[in-house]
Amino acid sequence: MPHSSNKNNYNLMTFDGHLEVFRRMFLRIIAVAGAIAMVVFCFKETTWSVLLAPSEWNFCTYRWIESAMQIIDKTFRFEEFQVNLIATDLSSQFMTHITTAAYLGVLGASPYILFELFRFISPALYENERRYSVQVASIIYVLFILGVLMSYFVLFPISFRFLGTYSVSARVVSNITLDSYISTFVSLTLVMGVVFQLPVIAFFLSKLGVISSDILANYRKHSFVVIMFIAAIITPPDIMTLILVTVPLYILYEVSVWIVKIVESNE
């Protein structure tokens, strides 16, 4: 049964009352994210060893690929590479440290942020709507984290390796700025976190009657081409990265087809 009294009390609140609840929620979120950001900032060595790990030639992803490829070719090895990271402004390292700590603070506080947002909207929901919202929010968060992990372990290190070592001439040496490194890292991470929301988007589009499982199934071949095109845009132009990104995205598409079928069967 819905908690009608809580819902009625929520509806009876004035605009100023809602604004005050939102203000308190926002301050709590800022406090938690700020606390995590301060911890990240203080543990500088650990934080930057994790952030800079994908730029190393012996990053774990390369070792995993080597182990897999050595099943076919025992002599397979990635060539060692070295890309220097530099700071061109006096304050760039300090400011990058602060902004990166802020990014990681928000990411670390994201479960709490979702919890606070749910607390804010839950009084306006019925009991079944609350359960439904919790499930959807959990799925969105899990998919986002999977996208972040995909970016960290696959997309970014391979992109960095290709772009950082690419040279038009032996006379030209690449020295990547720290700002460029972090901005690329953050942008790719956010892109993959959003792209991995494909099943959730398909779910809502199905609920709205925009798509159906038959449409998704009939356009599988076309969708595969579109997915490859998207993967080519967000990855460097090499076939290995294209495959490594295309495969999980297409799996997400098949998961979306399955989800839409479930939605149709329950209606």
C-alpha angles and dihedrals in degrees: 000000000000118000093245094174093058090045092050092048090050091050091048093057116108123238089257089052092053090046091052092050089049092048092053091047091050092050091050090051091049090049094051095043090045092051092051090046090053091051090049090048093050094049091059099154095051094043096051094041087060094043095047096042094091089059093062122097092228097050113151093251091062091049091051092050090047091052091050094046093047088067085071100028118024091197096055112129135157114239115248115249137184125206118180120221114210139183115221100184128061094238099031097101093048094045092045089051090054096046092045091051088051092051092049091044091058091044092049092047094047095103089052091045090054089048092052093047090051091050089051096053100030096084088063092053133082119237095262090047090053093054089046092050093049091052094048093046091049092051092048091051095047091049091048092052090048088053091050091050091047090054095046099045102032120010103040100043093048092044091050092048093051099041096036095052097038111113133179090200140007087240091064115078121193117230108175118206118234090235091056091048094052096041091052091046093051096043094050091046092052092045092053092044089055095042090054089062089078095111091050092049090049090050094055093042088053091050089052091050093242096122137020135198090252091056092048092046094047093050097047094118093047091047091052090055091048091049091051089049091052091046090051090053096051096040135061115264100268127113097230094058091043091056094043091055099036095054098058091041091054090047087055088052091054089048087053091054090051092048092050090051090053091049091051093048092052095051 
